[in-house]
Amino acid sequence: MNRVEIVEVGPRDGYQGIGPFIPTDRKIAIQGHLVAAGLKRIELGSFVSATALPQMRDTPEILDACEQFPGLEPQVLVPSERRGRDAVAAGAWRLVFVLSVSEAHNRNNVRRSPEESAGEYERLLQAIPADVAIRLDLATAFDCPFEGRIPEAKTLALLGRLVALKPDAEICLCDTTGRADPAHVGSLFCAALNRFAEAQTWALHAHDTYGLGLANVHAAYREGVRVFDASFAGLGGCPFAPGATGNVATEDLVWMFERMGVATGIDLKALVSVAREGAALPGGLAGGRVRDALSMGSAACAASAVT
């Protein structure tokens, strides 16, 4: 059977824009529920400025708590060499380095140019142990909130600089604004996979701002991508991308792939339960459809049984 790997990014991307601080013990409890549902690879937070993203200030504590969950593969996002070294010192063994294709978005996000961020990435690779797993998140690979649609040539050019630094890194193209379309996603992945055959693993990080999240995931799947980011309850929205709403919902992704006969290793019923918990978080902006559809279906069955 075909399989895909779903990376749960709700505890990072889903939480980071929520204003009311989510108590650390609640974050850890939800993380346990996600693991119990079958999600093994979870982006649990980021090492960033607590002033810029106060919701992420307890990432070191969340990382420490991972020992409670056997089989969990935690990853943390870092935007610079310094933050990457901090993460490794705190015990992280899987890093996600993020930079943007768009000059305007990268400067708005990390106050430097994409080329300067590429230099940070190169220095980080030299500074950390060789056994630390690396993923490269290329934000605004398709579209930028400030510059609009990003030409494929611009994304491919930056990839040419970055892939050569560590060909075995996982490369994730990110639809930061949710304005990508299936034709664009398919075309860019086709070009990237053909041009950079040395890159072994590709991933897609999709937002669902315009309702095309699942369609974009399917387009990437058809091009051979088998790793996909998603957020339980569709929580999310980049604080540095005005208007962008949440990631494609994890439960929607699981529903689609399982219906297609593609294994995910995730218990949908258990996932929907924790997604309901996520949707109820104060200040959270939930999305997705499967959670409500299954809830309404269960309610209708219960009503039918009573009558």
N, C-alpha and C positions, 0 to 999 in steps of 0.2 A: 504493500500500500504506500502511496505517496505520503510524505510527511512534511510539515512545516514547523518552524520554531517560532513561537510567539513570545516576544520580550515584553514583559509588563512594565510600563513606564509611568503608571499612575502615581506611585509614591514620590516621583520626582516631578514630571511634567504636569501631572494632575493636581498636585498639591501646591506647587510653587506660586501660583497666582491667587491662592485663597488667603484672604485677609486675616480672619480670626485664626490664631495659632492652634493647630491641632495638637493636643497633648501627645507627648512622646509615647506614653504607654498605649494610647489608642492606635497610633501609627504602627507600633510593633504588633499589636493584636490583629490589625487588619492584614499586616504582612503575613502573619501566621495563617489567616484564613485564605489568602491567595495561594500560599504554598500548599495548603490542604486541598485546594481545588485543582492542583496539578501544575501551577505556574512555578517553574523552577528558576528561571532567569528573571530577576527583578531589578530595575533601576531604582534604587531606594532613596536616592538623594543626590545632592551635588555639593562639592567643595567650592563655595563662592563667598562673596562678601555677605555677611549677615545683615548689613545695612541695605544692600540692594535686594536681597531675597531672604527676609527674616524667617520665612517658613522653613528654610533649609538649615537653620542654625544648629539643629540637633542631629545632623547627618552622622557625625562620629558616634553618637550614642546608638543610633539605629544600626550602624555598621557593627558595633560591638554585639548587638543583640542577635545577629545572624547565626551565632553559634547554637541558638535554641532550635534552629530549623535545619535538620540534616538534609542534604541534597540541594539546598538553596545555593544558587550562583549569583551573588550580589554584584552589581556594577554601579559605579558612581560617575557622575559627569564632572569634568574639569575643563576650564577655559584657558589654562596657562600652565607653564612649566612649574611655577611656584605652587599652584593649587594641586597639580598632579603629584608633586613630591609630598605635599601635606597629606594627600589621600593615601599614598603608599605607606607613609609613616604611621598612619592611623590604622593600617591593616588591610587596606583595599588591595585586591589582586586582579581586579578587572576594571580598567579605566575607559571612560568614554570621553575622548577629546573633541570639543566642538569648536568649529569656526564657520564663518559664513562666506559664501561666494560673493555676496553683495557687499561692496565697500560701505554703503550707508548703514546696512544692518549690522555689520561687524563692528563698526565704530560706535553705533548706538548701544550695542550689546557689551563689548569688551574694551572699547576705547582704543582700538588699534586697527590697522588695515589688515585685509586678508593675508597679505604677504608677511606682515609682522607676526600674525598668528601662526602662519606656516613655520616661521622661525622658532616660535615658542614650542610648537609640536616637535620639531627636530631636536631642540635642546632637551625636551622632556624624554624623548626616546633614548637619548644618551645618558640621562641622569638616573633612570630607574632600572631595576633588575630585569634581565632578559626574559624571566619567566612571568612577568606581569602581562596579562592579556590586554590587548589594545583594540578598541573600536574607534573609528573616525567618523564623527557625525558632521556631514556637510550641510549646514543649514542654508536656507534659501537656494537650494540647488535648482529649483524650478521657478520660484517666484519670490519677490521681495515686497514688503509693505511700502517701501519707499521708492524703489526703482521699477517696480512692475515685473513683467515676465523676464526671466533671466535667459539669455541666449545659450543654447546647448554648448556652443563652442567655449563660452566663458567657464562653464562648469567643468568641461573636459580639460581645459587648460590647467585649472587649479588641481584637478585630479592628477594630471601628469606630474606636477610638482610633488604631490603628497604621496601617491602610491609608491613612487620610487624610494621613499624614505623607509617604508616598511611594507613590502608587498604582501606579507601574511596578515596584516591588520584587517579586521572586518570593516568594510566600507558601507556606511549608511547614507543614502541620499534622502534629505528631509524636505517635505513639502510644508514649510514653516507656516505659510499663510492659509493652506487649504485651497488655494486657487489653481492647483495643477489639475489637469484633465487626463483621462486614460491614454489618449494619443500621445501627449507629451511625455507621460511617465514611461510608456512602452518604448518610445523613440529614444529617450535619453538612456534608459537601461540597456537597450540593444546596442547603442553606440559605445557605452562604457564597458560592457562585458566583452565586446569584440576588441576594443582598443587595449584594454588592460587585462589580458588573459592571465597575467601573473597574480592578480588579486583573486584569492580563493573564495571569499565569502562576501556576498552583497546583501544589503538589507534596505528596507523602506520604512521611513517614519512618516506616516500620513495623518493629516488633520482632516476633519470632516466639516469644515466651515460652510461649504456650499453643497454638502450632501454627496460628495463624490469619493469619500474615503474608501469605501469598499470597492468601488469601480477601479480606483487607482491601485489598490492592493491587488486586485485580480489582474490588471494589466501588467504589473511587475511580476506576478506569479507566472504569467504566460511567457515572460522573457527569461525565466529560470531563477528568479529570486525566491529564496525559501526561508528568509528570516524577516519577521515583520514586528514592528513596535505597535503597541496598542495600550489603551488605558481603561481600566475597569470603570464602568458607568460612563465612559466617554468623557471623563474629567480632563480638564486641561485648558490650554490657551497660552501662548507665549506672551509674557509681560512686555517683551520687546518687539512684538509684532501686532500693532494696533488692529483690532477687529478679528483676529484669529481666535476661533473657538477651540473646543477640545479635540483631542486625538480621536481617531476611529475607536469605537468601543470594543474592548476585548471580547465581550460576549457576542457582539455582532460578527466579529472575525471568526470566532470559534463556530458559531452557527453556520456561517457561509461555507467554511472549509469542510466541516463535518458533513454537510448536505452534499458537497461535491465529492465525498469519499476520500478526502484528504485528512489524515490523522493529525491531531494537535496534542493529544495526551492530556487534555483538560476536561474536567467534569463540569459540563455546562450548568447543571442544576446547582452545584455548589458555587460556581462562579457567579451565577445570577443572584444568589443570596448575598454574597459579599458586595456585588455591584449595587444592590439596593441600599446597603449600608453606606457605600461611597456616595451615592446620590443624595443621601440625607445629611452629609457633612455641611455644617453651617458655612455659608459663603462659597460653596462649591457650585460650579456650573456643569451640570450633567448633560450627557447627550446619548445617542444611540437609540435603537428601536427594539432590539430583541428582548431586553429586560422587561419593558412594558408589555410587549406582545405576549410573552410567556406568562406574565403575571395576570393579564386579562384572560388568557386561555385557562389558567388554573381556576380563576374566580368563576368563569362561565361553567366549567365542569362541576365545580362545587355546588353552584346554584342549580344545575341540572339534576344533580344527585339528590338535592333536598326536595325538589318538586316532583 
